[in-house]
Amino acid sequence: MVERYDIIVVGAGHAGCEAASAAARMGCRTLLVTMDMTKFASMSCNPAVGGVAKGQIVREIDALGGEMGEVTDISTIQFRMLNRSKGAAMWSPRAQCDKAAFSAEWRRRLENRTNLYIWQDSVCDLLIDHSGSKPRITGVKTQMGVCFEASAVVLTAGTFLGGVMHCGRNNAPGGRAGDAASTGVTEALAKCGIEAGRMKTGTPARLDARTIDFEILEPQYGDERPSKFSFSDTTSAVRDQLPCFLVYTSPEVHLALREGFADSPLFNGTIKGIGPRYCPSIEDKLRTFADKEQHQLFLEPEGRDTNEYYLNGFSSSLPYEVQLAALHRIRGLEDVHAYRTGYAIEYDYFPPTQLKHSLESKLVDNLYFAGQVNGTTGYEEAAAQGLLAGINASRRLKGEEPIVLHRDEAYIGVLIDDLVTKGVDEPYRMFTSRAEYRILLRQDNADRRLTPLGHKIGLISQQKYEKFVQKKERVESLISYCHSTSVKISEIQSYFISHNLPTITQGRKLIDFARRNEFTLAALAEALPKFGRFIDDNHISEEELECAEIEIKYSGYIERERMVAEKLHRLEDITIPEEFDYSSIQSLTIEARQKLQRIRPRSIGQASRIPGVSPADINVLLVKFGR
């Protein structure tokens, strides 16, 4: 007897957990296959969520109805809003997490999720029907010889496919420390014509807090008034935050590290995979920045009830004795004991230009890819892809159109569009600089951008949606009040005097003061009792006050960026037939024909973002398709 499900999710990392949860909540009978039920959404590397652009992604996941934001809030041990000194478009939330609590919370949720079933095993083959015009996924086979059938499969295998761990001249198969590699899936995909490649990532040593001299280290504390990721009121901001600590390398540390370069698998040709540019190993840093005498590192606690610390910035695959010798030359770590040293890992990935924007394979029907198998790095990027893959697999089975987020709607839209349009030649991570519309894609307005969609597709409950609507109305009423309320000179003069501001000669609308950098809405509420009463009477929260202030102060920039986005949407609306033969248009350059034929963009807008397709080529396509 072969058991049948609507959707099978392979892998229970950050992508797999979001995919399985979304599919089950959208009514699909879902099976989640994982090699180890004690490691749901394991923080295999840094025990933190968020950061620059990544924090925006997590808020978007939450706004759509994903669970990473809530799980993070429950397990946070330190919270910081990065880039507060810059404009609001750059503010990025980041949380240090208790990694055991994070994984345990995910397990609690998934084990109790209606429609979701879990099977502990390793998938070693894919069941694919080749009888039609295009291969179609029909299920999976596990290492224990069990076959499961499904109408759709979401592959989120992380670093496990063909995984090989490297430390010095030693290497061994493995998906991460303590876990076996997975084989068979890449080979099954190759039979369908799906191209595979190799990438590399790494992790640093884990250290015993009892052997660290914290007294001489520089502590780094969380925000005095911490916020949180989830828009929901079911979670609260962290209390009793734990500090991180700054440490630094030195010429002596660098000398110890360089003594192992000859045995480095990165430098002696052992590792063939491409590593992440923006999270390089310590040996990469020494070679790239040979003139620097020190590098900043961060000691980060892995939880409240453990002595394990993560040394952020010291990822390495050098021989273990070289790593230990270098660690002992770092101030504060002279007597440190390592639970384990760092290592690099090579693994299979599948170039994401082989995917549609729905994250479904172009070559195998009903097969979806999410996470590091798409060439990305980071828990947040993986979770976002998993959420969209789970949503779109569910919608496909119901005969509904896929959810495709545009680049002006979400960082998730930028992420997926970059992957399927431009591809990757190194592990991809999100930055604010990758988004053309980052003033629109702020962390504070993720719910206003995406919660209506999350409610429409069934991931945001009616109760949550009603609370969102009430919040939105309070923000809008506050902005409207600022536009309609006049302020007399006598009411505001004392504020000008106390803050040494040039005096004014006539009254103005409240909005005129709110737009100025010298004023905050909170300060105006204190200076103007009637404004303060309006805020109190309407139960406007601190978060809502901040949302309104950002909208007011950046209104001109927001409107201008929105107009640009609307103009470019016209190109997105001009679709290209999926099977169009680009080789038939001789007026396209040879490079453009080759790139267009391989990627097969769904619109003129997507075609315009393909590297190697020139503006002249786009004009040719515009003429061809009716403009």
FENLINKA-V970289 format. One record per run of one state. SS is the DSSP state (a for helix, b for strand, c for the rest). FROM is the first residue (numbers start at 0). LEN is the number of residues. Records with the same first field share a line. If there is no record, write none. Layout:
SS=FROM-LEN  FROM-LEN
This chain:
c=0-2  10-3  25-4  34-13  50-3  64-3  82-5  90-1  97-1  111-4  120-2  129-5  142-4  155-5  161-2  167-2  173-2  176-2  179-2  182-2  190-6  203-2  211-2  216-1  220-23  248-2  258-2  263-10  274-7  288-7  301-6  312-7  327-10  340-2  349-2  355-4  361-2  365-1  369-2  374-1  376-2  397-13  422-5  428-3  434-11  457-4  484-1  487-1  498-9  514-6  527-1  537-4  553-1  572-2  575-6  584-5  599-3  608-6  624-3
b=2-8  29-5  47-3  75-7  91-6  115-5  122-7  134-8  146-9  160-1  163-4  169-4  175-1  178-1  181-1  196-7  205-3  217-3  243-5  273-1  295-6  307-5  337-3  342-7  354-1  359-2  363-2  366-3  375-1  427-1  485-2  507-2  574-1  602-1
a=13-12  53-11  67-8  87-3  98-13  184-6  208-3  213-3  250-8  260-3  281-7  319-8  351-3  371-3  378-19  410-12  431-3  445-12  461-23  488-10  509-5  520-7  528-9  541-12  554-18  581-3  589-10  603-5  614-10
